[in-house]
């Protein structure tokens, strides 16, 4: 951090002395007021529900400009990475800080591919779950259980352990997600095949069966790889903050990532694309395209309780840059699979058209977000709706790990301890107690 030229002064109307606080500047983005000594100097906390105006850390990984609709990984625009790179090179970038050269890329790809298998006992662990369990419930358990199998990489304060666990998590997440899917549908697990790409291997483990050869469709492979890149990291969101907070206690990397998976499950976060597809299926049951106009009118009515999922974003006040890329991918996948006339996809296009043309949605900047298009793409590929968030977790794992490693390496890192404004009962006594 570097000190800004100016300072902030907090004054009080009750006559208490003013407090001067330093201001720090980042390389880009808003300056921050350093309030770390505020309680000691004033006896007061700040009040910021949801931490919407609070920088919880300093980070050099991901930058978002919500007003411009800009997303940078280590300084590189997401558009360039999604168009000219692959997911594992993006992983290398997030972990190491720079894109790999040809030799580094080959070495990293090989390293990840060599760790794709999981302990065979994980199969027996799965049998403890009901077949109809939500895949995210299963995945939360599986990721947390990794710490029971890989004791040699559980010390979060050991850089070597963090490096080993990072590779293991990136490599094994596709295997675990595919196992959760196969278990749910009653098909045999497919072992990873290391001569395939990261995304191609995942497709094969998901949809391959022992009785016939599975050929990876290059269009779907590239679409999935792009989904992974676009979801790899997104600054200090709810799940990333959860991983940081969990990791700040010194817990092992597998437990910290499992906490991130659990947080991601929420419909307001990683479950948004699942909620979006469920919304489209509800409209389809109502009557399909003919009922879209009626549905959108209900959305406008605040008393109806009807919400438009997959549109707007808490951070992006402009178009979500990931949505533009995902829209292109969506069109490519639907064309490749001949699904342009699929009723649900036609329905999605009609919802999109109204949202982009109706003044109500345009004025509120409710543009389609990445969840809207990624859900459509995943459904087209064959991924069931209840597994969408699992795929999101797979992609976001590298971001969580990079953020966790950065936090542990920060000399100012402390265990997280948010404060509160207490509004409960003041001290009182039980009758008769001394």
ABEGO torsion letter per residue (X at the ends): XBBBABBBBBBBAAGBBBBBBBBBBBABEBBBBBAAAAAAAAGBBBBBBGGAABBABBBAABBBBAAAGBBBBGGBBAAAAAAABBAAAAAAAAAAGBBBBAAAAAAAAAAAAAAABBBAAAAAAAAABBAABBAAAAAAAAAAAAAAABAAAABAABAAAAAAAAAAAAAAAAAAAAAAAAAAAGBBBBBBBAABBAAAAAAAAAABBAABBBBBBAAAAAAAAAAAAAAABBEBBAAAAAAAAAAAAGBBAAAAAAAAAAAAABAABAAAAAAAAAAAAAAAAAGEAAAAAAAAAAAABAAAGBBBBGBEBAABABBBAAAAAAAAAAAAAAAAAGAAABAAAAAAAAAAAAAAABAAAAAAGBBBBAAAAAAAAAAAAGBBAAAAAAAAAAAAAAAAAAAAAAAAABAABBBBBBBBBBABBBBBBBBGBX
